[in-house]
Amino acid sequence: MTPPSWYSLIATASILLLELGVIARVLLRPHREPASRIAWVVVIVALPAFGMLIYLFFGEVNIGRRRIEKMRAVLKSMPPMADAVEADRHRLEAEVPERHRHLFGLGRSISGFERPVARAEVSAWPVSRRLWNNAMAMLGPVL
């Protein structure tokens, strides 16, 4: 058996150091959920070179300063959500059938909004509305 060449040792050490650097970036990046950090570390360790490339392309998400400023301006111009919810709370609660209230609880757990702020309606082409109504009629007994 031949001893490993210096080039392969240097390449292996370089990839290992690069991998440790990317893992440090994953672990130290602010505003990331712990489960997401662990998942990225597993991907990087399981697929050393390819995992690092995947992280650099998909894990480093930056939407840009202009978009963040635009989003803040839009959010600032919107009415406060708590006031809108309180104003319509009793009317909207009365409109939700009892059999669908658990779905609003699920939506609240996902979005964080306490109550719906307006009545959701579907507006589509007449053919789409007819298909929607037929689908709801078939699913009615199931729901």
Sequence and secondary structure as in RCSB ss.txt:
>XXXX:A:sequence
MTPPSWYSLIATASILLLELGVIARVLLRPHREPASRIAWVVVIVALPAFGMLIYLFFGEVNIGRRRIEKMRAVL
KSMPPMADAVEADRHRLEAEVPERHRHLFGLGRSISGFERPVARAEVSAWPVSRRLWNNAMAMLGPVL
>XXXX:A:secstr
     HHHHHHHHHHHHHHHHHHHHHHH SS  HHHHHHHHHHHHHSHHHHHHHIIIII     HHHHHHHHHHH
HHS  HHHHHHHHHHHHHHHS GGGHHHHHHHHHHH  SS SS       HHHHHHHHHHHHHHTTT 
